[in-house]
């Protein structure tokens, strides 16, 4: 089975506050949830072209290091697959022209943090960084680029401990007009370029994508939840600026406490409105115990 896609119209880029799976917060809530781990597994198997036996979601992880510009490094979704590989998967809608440096920062810190104190570097977990972008990072080449450490002279692979995947959605849309493989199915969905008939055919090909779309629509149609997400996002931006200032002035603990209290207030409001606790966990990043004790 395949889908012939009409890609004659221009690629539609993500717009601020677009109500779709391309929103990074919605992407994170769905694929970063323990309840939805089957969908993350399917997506990663498609992108990495491998069979995954076991997978554990780490959720949003602060790498507990400061970057050169005093900003805390965080990843969107961090997962461990088969007890031996760590995968950071991020959807990036705006080109900040720093994706290479950011990827290096994420990979090096995830790799280093996987080491146990006093242990050999040989036991560090393989680290994979996956960028799904709403822009073309490279002018030439395929839509899915893979980068690793190699020698210039003969192309010998020196290390596969840190691997980078660049999945460029506009280039995918230009290069692929026949959807066949699982990766093509997922990217066709995440690109949000298909018309109604094409989407219906896609759901027949891949039931997990159909289920993800149903979850996404339920979240996006919940006005109270979306307002809470937007409000929390604005508060997080504000707190981030305060936190950066606090780091510069040695006042970290008080700011972090205030940020936690804001998250608890939002979690309590969502609980009162009957929002599922697992969704609240993904929105606020509070633990189940913290939410149950509100």
C-alpha positions in Angstrom: 0.0 0.0 0.0 1.2 3.5 -0.8 -0.1 7.1 -1.0 0.6 9.4 -3.9 0.9 12.8 -2.4 0.0 16.0 -4.1 3.1 18.2 -3.3 2.4 20.7 -6.0 1.5 23.5 -3.6 4.3 25.3 -1.6 5.3 23.8 1.7 3.3 25.3 4.6 5.7 26.3 7.4 4.7 26.2 11.0 3.1 29.4 12.3 3.3 30.6 15.9 0.7 29.0 18.1 -0.5 26.7 15.3 -2.9 24.1 16.7 -1.2 21.0 15.4 1.1 18.1 16.2 4.0 20.4 15.1 3.7 22.5 18.3 6.7 21.4 20.3 4.6 21.3 23.5 2.0 19.0 22.0 4.7 16.8 20.5 6.3 16.6 23.9 3.1 15.8 25.8 2.2 13.0 23.4 5.6 11.3 22.7 7.1 12.1 26.1 4.3 10.3 28.1 4.8 6.8 29.6 1.2 6.0 28.6 2.1 6.7 25.0 5.4 4.9 24.9 4.2 2.6 22.1 4.0 5.7 19.8 7.5 6.9 20.6 8.8 3.4 20.0 7.1 3.3 16.6 8.4 6.7 15.6 12.0 5.9 16.7 12.0 2.5 15.0 10.9 4.2 11.8 13.6 7.0 12.0 16.4 4.7 13.2 15.4 1.8 11.0 15.9 -0.7 13.8 13.8 -2.9 16.0 13.5 -1.7 19.6 13.0 -4.3 22.3 12.8 -2.0 25.3 12.3 1.7 25.8 12.1 4.0 28.8 11.1 7.6 28.6 13.2 10.0 30.8 10.8 12.9 30.1 12.2 16.5 30.0 15.7 16.3 31.5 17.8 19.2 32.7 21.4 18.2 32.0 22.4 20.1 35.1 25.2 21.9 33.4 25.5 25.5 32.4 26.2 26.3 28.8 28.7 29.1 27.9 26.0 31.7 27.8 24.7 30.7 31.3 21.6 29.0 30.0 20.6 25.6 31.4 20.7 22.9 28.8 17.4 20.9 28.5 16.2 18.3 26.0 12.7 17.8 24.8 12.3 14.0 25.0 15.1 11.8 26.2 14.6 8.0 26.0 16.8 5.0 26.7 16.4 2.2 24.2 17.4 -1.4 24.9 19.4 -0.3 28.0 22.3 0.8 25.8 21.4 3.9 23.8 20.1 7.3 24.8 18.0 9.2 22.2 17.2 12.9 22.4 14.4 13.7 19.9 13.4 17.3 19.3 11.1 19.1 16.9 12.4 22.6 15.9 10.1 25.0 14.1 12.3 28.1 14.0 15.7 28.2 12.5 17.9 29.8 15.2 21.0 29.0 13.1 22.6 27.2 16.0 21.3 23.7 15.6 24.8 22.2 15.1 26.2 23.7 18.3 23.1 22.9 20.3 23.3 19.3 19.1 26.9 19.1 20.2 26.0 20.5 23.6 23.2 18.0 24.1 25.1 15.0 22.8 28.3 15.7 24.8 26.4 16.3 28.1 24.1 13.3 27.7 27.1 11.1 26.9 29.1 12.4 29.8 26.2 12.2 32.3 25.7 8.5 31.3 29.1 7.7 32.8 29.2 6.6 36.4 31.8 8.2 38.6 35.2 6.5 38.3 34.1 4.2 35.5 35.7 3.8 32.1 34.5 5.9 29.1 33.9 2.6 27.3 30.7 2.0 29.4 29.1 5.4 28.4 25.9 4.9 26.5 25.7 5.6 22.8 24.0 9.0 22.3 21.7 9.8 19.4 20.4 13.3 18.7 17.4 13.6 16.4 16.3 16.9 15.0 13.0 17.1 13.1 13.0 20.6 11.6 10.6 22.8 9.8 13.4 24.2 7.8 16.2 22.8 5.6 19.5 22.7 7.5 21.4 21.8 4.4 20.9 23.1 0.9 21.9 19.8 -0.8 21.6 16.1 0.1 18.7 14.0 1.2 16.0 15.0 3.7 17.3 12.6 6.3 21.0 13.3 7.0 23.1 11.2 9.4 26.3 12.6 10.8 29.1 10.9 12.9 32.8 11.2 13.6 34.8 10.1 10.5 38.3 10.6 9.0 38.5 13.0 6.1 41.2 11.1 4.2 39.4 7.7 3.8 35.9 8.0 5.4 36.8 5.6 8.2 34.3 5.8 11.0 36.2 6.7 14.2 33.2 6.6 16.6 29.5 6.0 16.6 29.1 7.0 20.3 27.5 10.2 19.2 25.3 10.3 16.1 23.2 13.1 14.7 20.0 12.7 12.6 18.8 15.8 10.7 15.3 15.3 9.4 14.3 18.3 7.3 10.5 18.4 6.7 10.5 20.9 3.8 13.0 18.8 1.9 11.1 15.7 2.7 8.0 17.3 1.2 9.9 18.2 -2.0 11.7 14.9 -2.4 9.0 12.3 -1.5 5.6 12.1 -3.3 4.9 8.4 -2.7 4.5 7.5 0.9 5.5 3.9 1.6 7.9 3.3 4.5 7.1 3.8 8.2 9.5 6.8 8.3 7.7 8.4 5.3 4.4 7.7 7.0 5.4 9.4 10.2 7.1 12.4 8.5 4.1 12.9 6.2 1.9 13.2 9.3 4.3 15.4 11.3 4.8 17.7 8.3 1.0 18.6 8.4 0.9 18.9 4.6 -1.6 16.1 3.7 -5.1 16.9 2.6 -8.1 15.1 4.2 -8.2 12.2 1.7 -4.5 11.6 2.0 -4.8 11.6 5.8 -7.5 9.0 5.7 -5.3 6.8 3.6 -2.4 7.4 5.9 -4.5 6.3 8.9 -5.4 3.0 7.1 -1.7 2.4 6.5 -0.6 3.2 10.1 -3.1 2.8 13.0 -0.6 4.2 15.5 -0.6 7.5 13.6 -4.4 7.5 13.6 -4.3 7.0 17.4 -1.7 9.8 17.9 -3.9 12.1 15.8 -6.9 11.3 17.9 -4.9 12.2 21.1 -3.6 15.4 19.6 -7.1 16.5 18.6 -8.4 15.8 22.1 -5.6 17.9 23.6 -5.9 20.7 21.1 -9.7 20.9 21.5 -9.5 21.1 25.3 -9.6 24.9 25.7 -8.8 24.8 29.5 -5.8 22.6 28.9 -4.5 24.6 26.1 -4.9 27.8 28.1 -2.9 26.2 30.9 -0.2 25.1 28.5 0.1 28.6 27.1 0.1 30.2 30.5 2.8 27.8 31.8 4.9 28.4 28.7 4.8 32.2 29.3 5.6 31.7 32.9 8.5 29.4 32.0 9.9 32.0 29.7 9.7 34.6 32.4 11.2 32.2 35.0 14.0 31.3 32.5 15.0 35.0 32.3 14.9 35.3 36.1 16.9 32.1 36.4 19.6 33.3 34.0 19.8 36.5 36.1 19.9 34.5 39.3 22.8 32.4 38.0 24.7 35.5 37.2 24.1 36.8 40.7 24.3 33.6 42.7 20.6 33.4 43.6 19.5 30.2 42.1 17.5 28.4 44.8 14.8 31.0 45.4 13.9 31.3 41.7 13.6 27.6 41.3 11.3 27.3 44.3 9.1 30.0 42.8 9.0 28.1 39.5 8.0 24.9 41.3 5.2 26.7 43.1 3.8 28.1 39.9 3.7 24.6 38.4 1.9 23.4 41.5 -0.8 26.1 41.1 -1.4 25.2 37.5 -1.5 21.4 38.3 -4.1 22.0 41.0 -6.3 24.0 38.6 -6.1 21.2 36.1 -6.9 18.6 38.7 -10.0 20.5 39.7 -11.1 20.6 36.0 -10.7 16.8 35.8 -7.6 16.7 33.5 -5.9 13.3 33.4 -3.0 13.2 35.8 -0.5 11.8 33.2 -1.3 14.8 31.0 -0.7 17.1 34.0 2.7 15.5 34.6 3.7 16.1 31.0 2.5 19.8 31.1 4.0 20.8 34.5 6.9 18.3 34.8 5.9 17.6 38.4 6.1 14.1 39.8 2.9 12.0 40.3 3.5 12.1 44.1 3.8 15.9 44.0 0.5 16.2 42.1 -1.3 13.7 44.3 -0.3 15.6 47.4 -1.7 18.9 46.2 
